[in-house]
């Protein structure tokens, strides 16, 4: 895909519609495999990650129907042995199919999942929990092979509150015999949203929004209709772009209750934030340095660390950002330095010394959130920025170019 050509933006002003959550939609699509009945998801974001997940699900024999932004899945017949390796290899969320396939078919065969290159994201907690439920694992030809004859509820304590492991263990334990207790579970809004869908399908899950989940297994689930929550990461990204340009933007559909830690930090930086029943308004002001660390929800999300560091790179003074989730999340910093950013990393902490101005350069996005950081930087840099790696951005942001140009961002595609 052609790169974006970016120039210094005037203050972004107007309204941006915030899409539905990618990170809520992907586990919801996996949940549809748990029943023979149709499951309909409304307002599903138009993203390449969603396309890859649907292609992978379709390769399992599931009927997939799309009408505008709605997706209906019917897994009345399903084959665990048939999957599309090329989609599984580039989609981290493919691992979420293991739980539903084991619950429905007693077997799952998936390539070890791909996705963003931001550090090690091992499956040890998934496997540990599955084994406790009665699953047996082996690895052959770069594929993870899981089999089970009888899933039985048990007590599982996660070593850390892994989002993926929590989702996967929810997806399998809803059909295990007896009661499963999941301690030290992640409590992100996307997990609460998955629990809402599963309970609507007939599951019996208590404790949503806490670290202690209790699941009473049921013999079968039924169909349902569900609308995923809004995307808090997209909302946070647009908020930071607004601040970087000194703008004034209403983020329609953003849920302030899902963004408490983000809004707290942005308020410390100097943002003017006005919550509304239909979203929130963010206004730029004089910005200040800040210190923070990423943490599981309700802490500051690691997915918003790159655009935040990009924003802080022009804020006068010295800011400190510590990454505690992914060890390679700072891989994008050499690209920021090409544009004049003054950032030094030691021991997982980035010391960001704000510079008076950044300069345009040719830079490349190596993952989704790094792309968001570089796009933000290009909008506040002097001169022209050529941003390649745009497909990474399309994995997570719907109508990105249209949304930003609609509020004044000068983004163009080069002539063919």
C-alpha positions in Angstrom: 0.0 0.0 0.0 1.2 3.5 -0.7 2.6 5.5 2.2 0.9 8.5 3.8 2.3 11.9 3.0 1.9 14.1 6.1 2.5 17.8 6.7 2.2 19.9 9.8 -1.4 20.0 10.8 -3.5 23.0 11.9 -5.3 22.4 15.1 -7.7 19.4 14.6 -11.2 20.7 15.1 -14.6 19.0 14.7 -16.0 15.6 15.5 -14.6 12.0 15.1 -16.8 9.0 15.4 -15.1 6.4 17.6 -15.4 2.8 16.1 -16.4 -0.3 18.0 -13.6 -2.1 19.7 -11.3 -4.4 17.7 -10.2 -6.0 21.0 -13.8 -6.7 22.0 -14.9 -7.9 18.5 -12.2 -10.5 18.0 -13.1 -12.6 21.1 -16.7 -12.1 20.4 -16.2 -13.7 16.9 -14.4 -16.6 18.6 -17.4 -17.0 21.0 -19.7 -17.6 18.1 -18.1 -21.0 17.6 -19.5 -22.2 20.9 -23.0 -22.7 19.5 -24.7 -24.2 16.5 -27.1 -21.3 16.4 -26.5 -18.0 14.6 -24.6 -15.3 16.4 -24.9 -11.7 15.1 -22.4 -8.9 15.9 -23.5 -5.4 15.1 -21.3 -2.4 14.1 -18.2 -4.6 13.8 -15.2 -2.4 12.8 -13.9 -2.7 9.2 -10.3 -3.8 9.9 -7.8 -6.2 8.4 -7.6 -8.1 11.7 -11.3 -8.6 11.6 -11.1 -9.8 8.0 -8.3 -12.3 8.8 -10.3 -13.6 11.8 -13.4 -14.1 9.7 -11.4 -15.8 6.9 -9.9 -18.2 9.5 -13.3 -18.9 11.0 -14.7 -19.5 7.6 -12.0 -22.0 6.9 -13.3 -24.1 9.8 -16.5 -24.7 8.0 -18.5 -21.8 9.7 -20.9 -19.9 7.6 -20.0 -16.2 7.7 -22.5 -13.6 6.4 -21.7 -9.8 6.3 -24.2 -7.1 5.7 -22.9 -3.6 6.0 -21.2 -3.5 9.5 -23.1 -6.6 10.8 -21.6 -10.1 10.8 -23.6 -13.3 11.4 -21.8 -16.5 12.1 -23.4 -19.9 12.1 -21.2 -22.8 13.3 -23.7 -25.6 13.0 -21.0 -27.6 11.4 -17.3 -27.1 12.3 -14.1 -28.9 11.6 -11.2 -28.4 14.0 -8.7 -30.0 11.5 -9.3 -27.5 8.8 -7.8 -24.0 9.2 -6.1 -21.4 7.0 -2.4 -21.2 8.1 -1.8 -18.0 6.3 -4.4 -16.2 8.4 -3.5 -17.8 11.7 0.2 -17.0 11.1 -0.4 -13.2 11.0 -3.2 -12.9 13.6 -2.5 -13.0 17.3 -6.1 -13.4 18.1 -6.2 -16.8 16.3 -5.2 -18.4 19.7 -8.7 -17.5 20.9 -10.1 -20.2 18.7 -8.5 -23.0 20.7 -11.0 -22.8 23.6 -14.1 -22.9 21.5 -12.7 -25.6 19.2 -11.9 -27.8 22.2 -15.3 -27.2 23.7 -17.1 -28.1 20.5 -14.8 -30.6 18.8 -12.4 -31.9 21.5 -9.5 -30.9 19.3 -7.8 -27.8 18.1 -4.9 -27.4 15.6 -3.5 -23.9 15.1 -0.2 -22.4 14.0 1.6 -20.7 16.8 0.0 -17.2 16.4 1.6 -14.2 14.8 0.7 -10.5 15.2 2.6 -7.4 16.3 6.3 -7.7 16.9 6.4 -6.0 20.3 8.0 -8.6 22.5 7.3 -12.1 23.9 3.7 -12.9 24.5 3.9 -16.6 25.5 1.0 -19.0 25.7 2.1 -20.5 29.0 -0.8 -19.2 31.0 -3.3 -20.4 28.3 -1.7 -23.9 28.3 -1.5 -24.0 32.1 -5.2 -23.2 32.5 -6.3 -25.6 29.7 -4.3 -28.4 31.2 -6.0 -27.9 34.6 -9.3 -28.3 32.7 -8.2 -31.6 31.2 -6.6 -30.6 27.9 -3.5 -32.4 26.5 -1.0 -30.5 24.3 1.7 -31.4 21.8 3.6 -29.4 19.1 4.2 -30.7 15.6 5.3 -28.9 12.4 5.0 -25.5 14.1 1.3 -26.2 15.0 -0.1 -26.3 18.5 -2.2 -29.5 18.9 -4.7 -29.7 21.8 -7.0 -32.6 22.6 -9.5 -33.3 25.4 -12.0 -36.0 26.1 -13.8 -34.5 29.1 -13.5 -30.9 30.3 -14.0 -30.5 34.0 -14.2 -27.3 36.0 -11.4 -26.5 38.4 -9.7 -23.6 40.2 -7.2 -21.7 38.1 -5.0 -18.8 39.3 -3.2 -16.9 36.6 0.4 -15.9 37.3 -0.4 -12.5 35.9 -3.7 -10.9 34.7 -3.3 -11.9 31.0 -6.1 -10.6 28.8 -5.7 -13.3 26.2 -5.5 -16.1 28.8 -8.5 -14.8 30.7 -10.5 -14.7 27.4 -9.5 -18.1 26.3 -10.2 -19.7 29.7 -13.6 -18.1 29.7 -14.4 -19.4 26.2 -13.6 -23.0 27.1 -14.8 -23.2 30.7 -18.4 -22.1 29.9 -19.0 -25.7 28.6 -16.8 -27.6 31.1 -18.6 -29.8 33.6 -19.0 -28.2 37.0 -17.6 -25.0 38.4 -14.5 -23.2 37.3 -13.0 -20.4 39.4 -10.6 -18.0 37.7 -8.4 -15.9 40.0 -6.1 -13.0 39.2 -8.2 -12.6 36.0 -7.7 -9.6 33.8 -10.6 -7.1 34.1 -10.3 -5.0 30.9 -13.7 -3.6 29.6 -13.2 -5.9 26.6 -13.4 -8.9 29.0 -16.5 -7.6 30.6 -18.0 -7.2 27.2 -17.1 -10.9 26.3 -18.8 -12.0 29.5 -21.9 -10.0 28.6 -22.1 -11.8 25.2 -21.4 -15.3 26.7 -24.1 -14.8 29.4 -26.5 -13.6 26.7 -25.7 -16.9 24.9 -26.7 -18.9 28.0 -23.4 -19.0 30.0 -23.4 -18.6 33.7 -20.5 -16.3 34.6 -20.3 -14.2 37.8 -17.7 -11.5 38.7 -17.4 -9.4 35.6 -15.1 -6.5 36.1 -13.3 -8.2 39.0 -10.2 -10.4 39.3 -12.3 -13.3 40.6 -14.6 -15.0 38.0 -16.9 -17.9 38.7 -18.1 -20.0 35.7 -20.8 -22.6 36.1 -20.5 -24.9 33.1 -23.6 -25.5 30.8 -24.1 -28.3 28.3 -24.8 -26.0 25.4 -25.1 -22.3 24.4 -27.6 -20.6 22.1 -27.5 -17.8 19.6 -27.5 -14.1 20.4 -27.1 -10.6 19.0 -24.5 -8.3 20.4 -22.9 -4.9 19.9 -19.3 -4.6 21.0 -18.2 -1.7 23.2 -16.5 1.4 21.7 -12.7 1.3 21.1 -11.0 3.0 24.0 -7.6 2.7 22.3 -8.8 4.4 19.2 -10.4 7.1 21.3 -7.2 7.6 23.3 -5.2 7.9 20.1 -7.5 10.5 18.6 -7.4 12.4 21.9 -3.6 12.5 21.8 -3.5 13.7 18.2 -5.9 16.5 19.1 -3.6 17.6 21.9 -0.5 17.3 19.7 -2.0 19.8 17.3 -3.6 22.1 19.9 -7.1 21.2 18.6 -10.6 20.8 19.9 -12.4 17.5 18.9 -15.5 15.8 20.1 -15.0 12.0 20.2 -18.5 10.7 19.5 -19.1 7.3 21.0 -16.1 7.3 23.4 -16.8 5.9 26.8 -15.1 8.0 29.5 -15.6 5.3 32.1 -13.3 3.0 30.1 -10.6 5.7 29.8 -10.2 6.8 33.4 -6.4 6.3 33.6 -5.8 7.8 30.2 -7.9 10.9 30.9 -6.2 11.3 34.3 -2.8 11.4 32.5 -4.0 13.7 29.8 -5.5 16.0 32.4 -2.1 16.1 34.1 -0.5 17.0 30.8 -2.9 19.9 30.5 -5.8 18.7 28.4 -9.2 20.1 28.8 -11.6 17.2 29.0 -15.4 17.5 28.9 -17.3 14.2 29.2 -20.7 13.9 27.6 -23.5 11.3 27.4 -22.6 10.8 23.7 -18.8 10.8 24.1 -16.2 13.3 25.2 -14.7 16.5 24.1 -10.9 17.1 24.3 -9.2 20.5 23.9 -5.6 21.3 23.6 -4.0 23.8 26.0 -0.5 24.5 27.4 1.0 21.0 27.9 3.2 19.8 30.7 5.6 16.9 31.2 4.4 13.8 33.1 5.7 10.5 34.6 3.7 7.2 34.3 4.0 3.5 33.8 1.9 1.1 31.8 -0.1 -1.5 33.7 -3.0 -3.9 33.3 -6.5 -2.3 33.5 -7.4 0.0 35.2 -3.8 1.2 34.7 -2.5 3.1 31.7 -2.8 0.8 28.6 0.4 -0.3 26.9 -1.4 0.1 23.5 -1.4 3.9 24.1 2.2 4.2 25.3 3.6 4.8 21.7 1.3 7.7 20.8 1.7 9.2 24.3 5.5 9.2 24.0 5.1 10.8 20.5 2.9 13.5 22.1 5.4 14.1 24.9 8.3 14.4 22.5 7.3 18.1 21.9 6.1 18.9 25.4 8.6 21.2 27.2 10.5 19.6 30.0 11.3 16.0 30.7 8.8 13.1 30.9 9.4 9.6 32.0 7.4 6.6 30.6 8.0 3.1 32.0 6.8 0.1 30.0 5.8 -2.8 32.2 3.9 -5.0 29.8 5.9 -5.7 26.6 9.7 -5.6 26.6 10.0 -4.5 23.0 7.3 -1.9 22.9 10.0 0.9 22.4 11.1 -0.5 19.1 9.6 2.4 17.3 11.8 5.0 19.0 14.6 5.0 16.3 12.0 6.2 13.8 10.9 9.1 16.2 14.6 10.0 16.6 14.8 10.4 12.8 12.4 13.3 13.2 14.4 14.9 16.0 12.8 13.4 19.1 15.2 13.4 22.1 14.4 10.1 23.9 16.7 7.9 25.9 15.8 4.4 27.2 17.2 2.6 30.2 15.8 -0.2 32.2 12.4 -0.1 30.6 11.9 3.6 31.1 12.0 6.2 28.3 13.2 9.6 29.3 11.5 12.0 26.9 13.0 15.5 26.6 10.6 17.7 24.7 12.1 19.6 21.7 10.8 22.9 20.3 10.0 21.3 17.0 10.2 18.0 15.1 11.2 17.7 11.5 9.6 15.6 8.7 11.4 12.4 7.6 10.7 9.1 5.9 9.7 6.7 8.6 8.2 3.2 8.7 5.6 1.7 11.0 6.7 -1.7 12.3 3.5 -2.5 14.3 0.0 -1.1 14.8 0.5 1.3 17.7 4.0 2.4 16.5 2.2 3.5 13.3 -0.2 5.6 15.4 2.8 7.2 17.1 4.5 8.1 13.9 1.3 9.4 12.3 0.8 11.7 15.3 4.4 12.9 15.1 4.1 13.6 11.4 1.1 15.8 12.1 3.1 18.1 14.4 6.5 18.0 12.6 7.8 20.8 10.4 8.1 19.9 6.7 6.9 16.7 5.0 6.8 13.2 6.6 6.5 10.1 4.5 5.0 7.3 6.5 5.2 3.7 5.1 3.8 0.6 6.8 0.3 2.0 6.6 -1.3 -1.6 6.5 -0.3 -1.9 10.2 -2.6 1.1 10.9 -5.4 -0.5 9.0 -5.3 -3.4 11.5 -6.7 -1.3 14.2 -8.2 2.0 13.0 -11.4 2.2 10.9 -11.7 5.1 8.4 -8.5 6.6 9.8 -7.6 8.8 6.9 -11.2 10.0 6.5 -11.6 10.7 10.2 -8.5 12.7 10.4 -8.8 14.7 7.2 -12.4 15.4 8.3 -11.1 17.4 11.2 -8.3 19.2 9.3 -5.3 16.8 9.1 -3.3 17.2 5.9 -2.9 13.5 4.9 -2.5 12.7 1.3 -1.5 9.7 -0.8 1.3 10.1 -3.3 0.5 10.1 -7.0 0.7 6.5 -8.4 
